[in-house]
Amino acid sequence: MNDRVQLPIFEYDESYIQQIEIRCRKGIKKLIINPDSGQILPLRNWRVDRFVAVIDDLSSRLEINIVLVGKEESENIAKHIISHVEKRNTY
């Protein structure tokens, strides 16, 4: 039996990552948030308004780029969060 933890390997689109880099302000740190932990353990999923509150709080206190990541199925969640945050440094 193999007791080692095996993490999944996800493919990503390098050109898409470069597009995000271009949109982020240079020299400013990035906070990456995945607002959807999936349907396997829905208990781990926060309500959308909590993500909005955290993003609003952090962006009011810190000079930071906030990047939302996730699966395509989570795009509507990300759009909803972005539409409700006060500062527009969320991508």
C-alpha positions in Angstrom: 0.0 0.0 0.0 1.3 3.4 -0.9 0.9 5.9 2.0 2.1 8.9 0.0 -0.4 11.6 -0.7 -1.1 11.9 -4.5 -2.1 15.4 -5.7 -3.9 15.7 -9.0 -2.1 17.4 -11.8 -4.2 20.0 -13.7 -3.3 21.3 -17.1 -3.4 25.0 -17.5 -3.3 27.5 -20.4 -0.1 29.5 -20.2 -1.5 32.2 -22.4 -4.5 32.7 -20.1 -2.1 33.1 -17.1 -0.2 35.7 -19.0 -3.4 37.6 -19.7 -4.1 37.7 -15.9 -0.5 38.9 -15.3 -1.1 41.7 -17.7 -4.2 42.8 -15.9 -2.6 42.8 -12.5 -0.7 45.8 -11.3 3.0 45.3 -11.5 4.9 45.0 -8.3 1.8 44.3 -6.3 1.3 41.0 -4.6 -1.5 38.6 -5.7 -4.0 36.9 -3.5 -5.5 33.9 -5.3 -9.0 32.7 -4.1 -11.0 29.7 -5.2 -14.5 30.4 -4.1 -15.9 26.9 -5.0 -14.5 23.9 -3.1 -16.8 21.6 -5.1 -19.8 19.4 -4.4 -18.0 16.6 -2.7 -18.1 18.4 0.6 -20.6 21.3 0.2 -20.1 22.1 3.9 -16.7 23.6 3.0 -18.3 26.1 0.6 -18.7 29.6 1.9 -21.6 31.8 1.0 -20.8 34.3 -1.7 -21.3 37.3 0.5 -18.5 36.1 2.8 -16.1 36.1 -0.1 -17.2 39.6 -1.0 -16.7 40.7 2.6 -13.2 39.2 2.8 -12.2 40.7 -0.5 -13.6 44.2 0.4 -11.8 44.1 3.8 -8.5 43.0 2.3 -8.6 45.4 -0.6 -9.4 48.3 1.7 -6.4 47.6 3.9 -3.8 46.2 1.5 -2.4 47.1 -1.9 -3.1 43.7 -3.5 -4.3 42.1 -6.7 -7.1 39.5 -6.0 -7.5 36.7 -8.6 -10.4 34.3 -8.5 -9.7 30.9 -9.8 -11.8 27.7 -10.3 -13.5 25.4 -12.7 -15.6 26.7 -15.6 -18.7 25.6 -13.6 -17.8 28.2 -11.0 -17.7 31.1 -13.4 -21.1 32.4 -12.4 -20.0 32.4 -8.7 -16.9 34.4 -9.6 -18.9 36.9 -11.7 -21.3 37.4 -8.8 -18.5 38.1 -6.4 -16.8 40.5 -8.8 -20.0 42.4 -9.4 -20.4 42.9 -5.6 -16.9 43.9 -4.5 -16.3 47.6 -3.9 -12.8 47.9 -5.3 -12.2 46.7 -8.8 -8.8 45.0 -8.4 -10.4 41.5 -8.6 -9.9 39.4 -11.7 
